[in-house]
Amino acid sequence: MRRRTVLSLGGVAMLPGPALTRRKRWVHTWTAMPQLTEPGNLPPAPFTGPSSVLVDTTLRQTVHVTAGGSRVRVRFSNAFGGAALPLTAAAIAQPLDGRAGVSAIVRGSGRPLTFGGRRSITVPVGAQVVSDPVSLPAGRGANLTISVYLASGQDTLDLTSHPGSRTTSYLIRGDHHAEADLPGAVGVAHWYLISGVEVESDVPALAVVGDSLTDGRGSTTDGNDRWPDQLFARGPRAAVLNQAAGGNRVLNDGLGPNVLARLDRDVLATSGVDRMLLFEGVNDIGTAPATVDGQKAVLDDLLVAYEQIVLRAHAVDLKAYGATITPFGGNTGYDDPEGLREATRTAVNAAIRRRGLFDGVADFDAAVRDPAAPRQLLPAYDTGDHLHLNPAGYRAIAYAVPLRWLD
């Protein structure tokens, strides 16, 4: 007869059973990878001046949260700011009709954000601040509106943002952060200053590390149909966090720091994250010289970098999943006549598929390639540049991720 071990805690006998319920803690429910704003992505006039930005400006932005909770807090980042960032006042609310990219909020839903009990705070250069918790129902998969007013603006043109928001934000002169609507506000498709929203919850969280294919180039503005959005829409319990940026690379800086440089900030130090999924490498291959030596070097360096990322994740008990690199055959910038970069992509994917490198592999390449021409995207998924995917293609990627990874 099989014996059952009895555990004793404080004199109370306990039989082995399901894992103890997770305690509630602060978990990121939404993220945007901070970047240095390029000149072309700075706020439009009159919100950018000769040497300062956002002077006497209200900025209103909506974000799509994943995990839900009854208490929330917001993170503001000055990671790339060239000067201190003075936040005069801020608030969080529910957007009108629950929609993304709208300037109006539900009347009465607004909650002021404070920082150590104070309405105003100055964020030092390179730092971030976390607001005090506020009671505001944030439903699973809901949109939230964050408004901030900067009286003096930021005395620099080095501004922290996430240009590839695919969500409309609004700017208007004066302090209107608590108002129900912003008639006459200027709309821009960028996020500025915000880097995260947290909820008090007991769910796990997956950080997705990627480039423009994860950031959502080719997706619908205000549609929340990037592939991480569509993965979350499949119904996993976990929070799904998009830590991607267009042009990002594993090995070298591009639009934003390279993955090896940003891993601590964007994954290991992101509250609640206990697993990650890496889908990067196409920009490393595509920008390396189309020569035998150039491609051999990037192949070898990428595989070592993947190993380093997994080692660093495992060191803090995070699961590290990987995804194969999707096709770029026919792309003007990355495809080369001799097929040297395609050979590198194929070799990288073969290494990713081998058991042992990652804790699990999602075969995005197989999900979106054209069976008749495997070095190219399936035409039904191609935006036309033969590199980026449309929402249907992003759906195929989302369905290539095993849901058990998010349990």
C-alpha positions as CSV (number, residue, x, y, z in Angstrom):
1,M,0.0,0.0,0.0
2,R,1.4,3.4,-1.0
3,R,2.0,5.7,2.1
4,R,1.0,9.3,2.0
5,T,3.4,11.8,3.6
6,V,1.8,14.2,6.1
7,L,3.3,17.7,6.3
8,S,3.0,19.6,9.6
9,L,2.8,23.4,9.6
10,G,2.5,25.0,13.1
11,G,1.1,21.8,14.5
12,V,-1.6,21.5,11.8
13,A,-1.4,18.3,9.7
14,M,-1.6,18.8,6.0
15,L,-1.9,16.2,3.2
16,P,-0.1,16.9,-0.1
17,G,-2.5,18.5,-2.6
18,P,-2.6,21.2,-5.2
19,A,-0.1,24.0,-5.0
20,L,-0.9,26.7,-2.5
21,T,-2.8,29.6,-4.0
22,R,-0.6,32.4,-5.3
23,R,-0.6,35.4,-3.0
24,K,-1.6,38.7,-4.5
25,R,1.3,41.0,-5.4
26,W,2.0,43.8,-7.8
27,V,2.0,42.5,-11.4
28,H,2.6,44.4,-14.6
29,T,-0.5,44.2,-16.8
30,W,0.8,46.5,-19.5
31,T,4.2,47.7,-20.6
32,A,5.8,49.8,-23.3
33,M,9.6,49.5,-23.9
34,P,11.1,52.9,-23.2
35,Q,13.2,54.5,-26.1
36,L,14.9,57.7,-26.9
37,T,12.6,59.6,-29.1
38,E,13.9,60.3,-32.7
39,P,13.5,63.9,-34.0
40,G,10.7,62.8,-36.3
41,N,8.7,61.3,-33.5
42,L,8.9,64.2,-31.1
43,P,5.5,65.9,-30.2
44,P,4.4,68.1,-33.0
45,A,4.5,71.9,-32.8
46,P,3.7,73.8,-30.5
47,F,4.5,70.9,-28.0
48,T,8.1,70.8,-29.0
49,G,10.1,74.0,-28.9
50,P,13.7,74.8,-29.7
51,S,15.1,73.3,-26.5
52,S,12.2,71.9,-24.5
53,V,9.1,69.7,-24.9
54,L,5.6,69.5,-23.5
55,V,5.6,72.9,-21.9
56,D,2.1,73.7,-20.4
57,T,0.8,70.5,-22.0
58,T,-1.8,67.9,-21.0
59,L,-1.0,64.5,-22.5
60,R,-3.7,61.8,-22.6
61,Q,-3.0,58.2,-23.6
62,T,-4.9,54.9,-23.5
63,V,-3.4,51.5,-22.8
64,H,-4.7,47.9,-23.2
65,V,-4.3,46.0,-20.0
66,T,-4.2,42.2,-19.8
67,A,-4.6,40.9,-16.2
68,G,-7.4,42.6,-14.2
69,G,-7.5,44.0,-10.7
70,S,-9.3,46.4,-8.4
71,R,-6.2,48.5,-7.6
72,V,-3.7,49.9,-10.1
73,R,-0.6,52.0,-10.2
74,V,1.3,53.6,-13.1
75,R,5.0,53.9,-13.9
76,F,6.5,57.0,-15.6
77,S,9.9,56.7,-17.2
78,N,12.7,59.2,-17.8
79,A,15.1,56.5,-18.9
80,F,16.4,58.6,-21.9
81,G,15.6,62.1,-20.7
82,G,18.3,64.7,-21.0
83,A,16.9,66.6,-18.0
84,A,14.8,66.0,-15.0
85,L,11.1,65.3,-15.8
86,P,8.7,67.4,-13.7
87,L,5.2,65.9,-13.6
88,T,2.7,68.5,-12.3
89,A,-0.4,66.3,-12.0
90,A,-1.6,63.0,-13.3
91,A,-4.8,60.9,-13.3
92,I,-6.1,57.5,-14.5
93,A,-9.6,56.8,-15.7
94,Q,-11.8,54.6,-17.9
95,P,-12.0,55.7,-21.5
96,L,-15.4,56.5,-23.1
97,D,-17.1,53.3,-24.2
98,G,-14.0,51.4,-23.1
99,R,-12.3,52.2,-26.4
100,A,-8.6,52.6,-27.2
101,G,-7.3,55.8,-28.7
102,V,-10.1,58.2,-27.7
103,S,-9.7,61.5,-25.9
104,A,-12.9,61.3,-23.7
105,I,-13.2,59.5,-20.4
106,V,-16.2,58.1,-18.5
107,R,-17.4,60.9,-16.3
108,G,-16.7,60.2,-12.6
109,S,-14.2,57.5,-13.3
110,G,-11.1,59.6,-13.0
111,R,-8.7,59.0,-10.0
112,P,-5.8,61.4,-9.2
113,L,-2.4,59.8,-9.2
114,T,-0.1,60.7,-6.3
115,F,3.5,59.9,-5.5
116,G,4.2,59.4,-1.8
117,G,0.9,61.3,-1.2
118,R,2.0,64.3,-3.4
119,R,0.3,65.3,-6.6
120,S,3.6,66.4,-8.2
121,I,6.9,64.7,-8.6
122,T,10.2,65.2,-10.5
123,V,11.7,62.1,-12.2
124,P,15.5,62.2,-12.2
125,V,17.4,61.6,-15.4
126,G,17.5,57.9,-16.1
127,A,15.0,57.0,-13.5
128,Q,11.3,56.0,-13.2
129,V,8.7,56.6,-10.6
130,V,5.7,54.5,-9.5
131,S,2.5,56.1,-8.5
132,D,0.6,55.3,-5.3
133,P,-2.0,52.6,-5.7
134,V,-5.5,53.8,-6.6
135,S,-8.8,52.0,-6.5
136,L,-10.1,51.7,-10.1
137,P,-11.6,48.5,-11.5
138,A,-9.4,47.4,-14.4
139,G,-11.1,44.5,-16.1
140,R,-9.2,41.8,-17.8
141,G,-8.5,43.0,-21.3
142,A,-9.8,46.5,-20.7
143,N,-8.5,49.9,-21.8
144,L,-7.4,52.5,-19.4
145,T,-6.7,56.2,-19.9
146,I,-3.7,58.0,-18.3
147,S,-3.5,61.8,-18.3
148,V,-0.6,63.9,-17.2
149,Y,0.0,67.6,-17.1
150,L,3.5,69.2,-17.3
151,A,3.4,72.9,-16.4
152,S,7.1,73.7,-17.1
153,G,7.6,70.8,-19.6
154,Q,10.9,69.0,-19.8
155,D,14.0,71.2,-20.5
156,T,15.5,68.9,-23.2
157,L,14.7,67.4,-26.6
158,D,15.9,64.0,-25.3
159,L,12.5,62.6,-24.5
160,T,11.5,59.1,-23.4
161,S,8.7,57.5,-25.4
162,H,7.5,54.5,-27.3
163,P,7.0,55.7,-30.9
164,G,5.4,52.5,-32.2
165,S,2.3,52.7,-30.0
166,R,-0.3,51.9,-32.7
167,T,-2.6,53.8,-30.4
168,T,-3.7,57.4,-30.6
169,S,-2.6,59.8,-27.9
170,Y,-3.7,63.4,-27.4
171,L,-1.9,66.7,-26.6
172,I,-3.4,70.0,-25.7
173,R,-2.2,73.2,-24.1
174,G,-3.1,73.9,-20.5
175,D,-4.1,71.8,-17.5
176,H,-7.0,69.6,-18.7
177,H,-5.8,66.3,-17.1
178,A,-9.0,65.8,-15.1
179,E,-11.5,66.9,-17.8
180,A,-14.0,64.5,-19.4
181,D,-12.9,65.4,-22.9
182,L,-10.2,67.3,-24.8
183,P,-11.9,69.1,-27.7
184,G,-9.3,70.5,-30.1
185,A,-6.5,68.2,-28.9
186,V,-3.9,67.0,-31.4
187,G,-3.7,63.3,-32.0
188,V,-0.4,61.4,-32.4
189,A,0.3,57.7,-32.7
190,H,3.0,57.6,-30.0
191,W,3.2,56.9,-26.2
192,Y,5.2,59.4,-24.2
193,L,6.6,59.0,-20.6
194,I,4.6,56.0,-19.6
195,S,6.3,52.6,-19.3
196,G,4.0,50.3,-17.3
197,V,0.7,49.7,-15.5
198,E,0.5,47.3,-12.6
199,V,-2.4,45.6,-10.8
200,E,-2.6,43.8,-7.6
201,S,-3.2,40.2,-8.7
202,D,-2.2,36.6,-8.3
203,V,-1.7,35.8,-12.0
204,P,1.6,34.9,-13.7
205,A,3.1,37.3,-16.3
206,L,4.8,36.6,-19.6
207,A,7.2,39.2,-21.0
208,V,7.5,39.1,-24.8
209,V,10.9,40.5,-26.1
210,G,10.9,41.4,-29.7
211,D,11.2,43.9,-32.6
212,S,8.7,45.5,-35.0
213,L,7.0,42.2,-35.6
214,T,6.0,42.1,-32.0
215,D,5.6,45.8,-31.6
216,G,2.9,45.5,-34.2
217,R,4.0,47.1,-37.5
218,G,1.2,46.2,-39.9
219,S,-1.4,45.9,-37.2
220,T,-4.5,48.2,-36.9
221,T,-4.1,51.6,-35.1
222,D,-6.3,51.5,-32.0
223,G,-7.2,47.9,-32.9
224,N,-5.1,46.1,-30.3
225,D,-4.4,43.3,-32.8
226,R,-0.7,42.8,-32.5
227,W,0.2,39.2,-32.0
228,P,0.7,39.5,-28.2
229,D,-2.8,41.1,-28.1
230,Q,-4.2,38.2,-30.0
231,L,-2.4,35.7,-27.8
232,F,-4.0,37.2,-24.8
233,A,-7.4,37.2,-26.6
234,R,-7.1,33.4,-26.6
235,G,-7.9,33.5,-22.9
236,P,-4.8,32.6,-20.9
237,R,-4.8,33.5,-17.2
238,A,-1.4,35.2,-17.4
239,A,-0.6,38.8,-18.1
240,V,1.0,39.3,-21.5
241,L,3.5,42.1,-21.7
242,N,4.8,43.5,-24.9
243,Q,8.5,44.6,-24.5
244,A,9.3,45.1,-28.2
245,A,10.4,48.0,-30.4
246,G,10.7,48.5,-34.1
247,G,14.3,48.0,-35.3
248,N,15.4,46.4,-32.1
249,R,18.3,43.9,-32.2
250,V,19.8,41.3,-30.0
251,L,23.4,42.2,-30.4
252,N,23.7,45.9,-31.2
253,D,21.7,49.0,-30.4
254,G,19.2,50.1,-33.0
255,L,15.9,51.8,-32.1
256,G,16.4,51.3,-28.4
257,P,19.1,49.3,-26.6
258,N,20.0,45.8,-27.7
259,V,18.4,42.9,-25.9
260,L,21.5,42.0,-23.9
261,A,21.6,45.5,-22.6
262,R,17.9,45.9,-21.8
263,L,17.1,42.4,-20.5
264,D,17.4,43.4,-16.8
265,R,15.2,46.5,-17.2
266,D,12.5,45.0,-19.5
267,V,12.3,41.5,-18.1
268,L,14.2,40.6,-15.0
269,A,13.2,43.7,-13.1
270,T,9.6,43.9,-14.4
271,S,7.3,43.2,-11.4
272,G,5.4,39.9,-11.7
273,V,7.2,38.5,-14.7
274,D,8.1,34.8,-14.1
275,R,8.5,33.8,-17.8
276,M,9.7,35.3,-21.1
277,L,9.4,34.6,-24.8
278,L,12.2,35.8,-27.1
279,F,11.3,36.5,-30.8
280,E,14.3,38.5,-32.1
281,G,17.2,38.2,-34.5
282,V,15.8,39.2,-37.9
283,N,17.3,42.7,-37.6
284,D,20.6,41.4,-36.6
285,I,20.7,39.1,-39.7
286,G,19.3,41.7,-42.0
287,T,21.7,44.5,-41.0
288,A,24.9,42.3,-41.0
289,P,26.9,42.3,-44.2
290,A,25.7,39.9,-46.9
291,T,29.0,38.2,-47.0
292,V,30.1,34.7,-45.9
293,D,32.2,36.1,-43.1
294,G,29.6,38.7,-42.0
295,Q,26.8,36.1,-41.8
296,K,29.0,33.5,-40.1
297,A,29.8,36.1,-37.4
298,V,26.2,37.1,-36.8
299,L,25.1,33.4,-36.7
300,D,27.7,32.5,-34.1
301,D,27.1,35.7,-32.0
302,L,23.3,35.3,-32.0
303,L,23.5,31.7,-30.7
304,V,25.8,32.7,-27.9
305,A,23.6,35.7,-27.1
306,Y,20.5,33.4,-26.9
307,E,22.4,31.2,-24.5
308,Q,23.3,34.2,-22.4
309,I,19.7,35.4,-22.3
310,V,18.5,31.9,-21.1
311,L,21.3,31.7,-18.5
312,R,20.3,35.1,-17.1
313,A,16.6,34.2,-17.0
314,H,17.2,30.9,-15.3
315,A,19.4,32.6,-12.7
316,V,16.3,34.3,-11.4
317,D,14.0,31.3,-11.9
318,L,12.3,32.6,-15.1
319,K,11.3,30.2,-17.8
320,A,12.8,31.3,-21.1
321,Y,10.9,30.4,-24.3
322,G,12.1,31.1,-27.9
323,A,10.5,31.5,-31.3
324,T,11.9,30.9,-34.8
325,I,12.6,33.8,-37.1
326,T,10.0,34.4,-39.8
327,P,10.8,34.7,-43.5
328,F,11.9,37.9,-45.3
329,G,12.4,36.6,-48.8
330,G,11.7,39.4,-51.3
331,N,12.3,42.2,-48.8
332,T,14.2,45.0,-50.4
333,G,16.5,45.7,-47.5
334,Y,17.2,42.3,-46.0
335,D,17.0,39.7,-48.8
336,D,20.2,39.3,-50.8
337,P,20.7,37.7,-54.3
338,E,23.0,35.0,-53.0
339,G,20.7,34.0,-50.2
340,L,23.4,34.3,-47.6
341,R,21.0,35.9,-45.0
342,E,18.4,33.3,-45.7
343,A,21.0,30.6,-45.0
344,T,21.7,32.3,-41.7
345,R,18.0,32.5,-40.8
346,T,17.6,28.8,-41.6
347,A,20.6,27.9,-39.5
348,V,19.4,30.0,-36.5
349,N,16.0,28.4,-36.7
350,A,17.5,24.9,-36.8
351,A,19.4,25.7,-33.6
352,I,16.3,27.2,-31.9
353,R,14.3,24.1,-32.8
354,R,16.9,21.8,-31.2
355,R,15.9,20.8,-27.7
356,G,18.0,22.3,-25.0
357,L,18.5,25.9,-25.9
358,F,15.1,27.3,-24.7
359,D,12.6,25.8,-22.3
360,G,10.2,25.6,-25.2
361,V,10.0,26.7,-28.8
362,A,7.2,28.4,-30.8
363,D,7.7,27.8,-34.5
364,F,6.6,31.1,-35.9
365,D,8.4,30.4,-39.1
366,A,6.3,27.4,-39.9
367,A,3.1,29.2,-38.9
368,V,3.4,32.0,-41.5
369,R,5.7,30.9,-44.3
370,D,4.4,30.0,-47.8
371,P,4.5,26.2,-48.2
372,A,5.2,26.7,-51.9
373,A,8.1,29.1,-51.2
374,P,9.3,28.6,-47.6
375,R,11.7,31.5,-47.7
376,Q,8.8,33.9,-48.1
377,L,5.7,34.8,-46.1
378,L,2.4,33.4,-47.1
379,P,0.9,36.1,-49.3
380,A,-2.3,36.3,-47.2
381,Y,-0.2,37.3,-44.2
382,D,2.2,39.8,-46.0
383,T,1.7,43.5,-45.6
384,G,3.5,43.9,-49.0
385,D,7.1,44.5,-47.7
386,H,7.7,40.8,-47.4
387,L,8.8,41.2,-43.8
388,H,6.0,42.4,-41.7
389,L,2.6,40.7,-41.1
390,N,-0.9,41.9,-41.2
391,P,-3.5,41.1,-38.4
392,A,-4.2,37.7,-40.0
393,G,-0.5,36.9,-39.9
394,Y,-0.3,38.0,-36.4
395,R,-3.2,35.8,-35.5
396,A,-1.3,32.8,-37.0
397,I,1.7,33.7,-34.8
398,A,-0.5,34.0,-31.7
399,Y,-1.9,30.5,-32.3
400,A,1.5,29.1,-32.6
401,V,2.2,29.8,-28.9
402,P,1.2,26.8,-26.6
403,L,-1.3,28.1,-24.1
404,R,0.2,25.8,-21.4
405,W,3.1,28.3,-21.3
406,L,0.7,30.9,-19.9
407,D,-0.9,28.6,-17.2
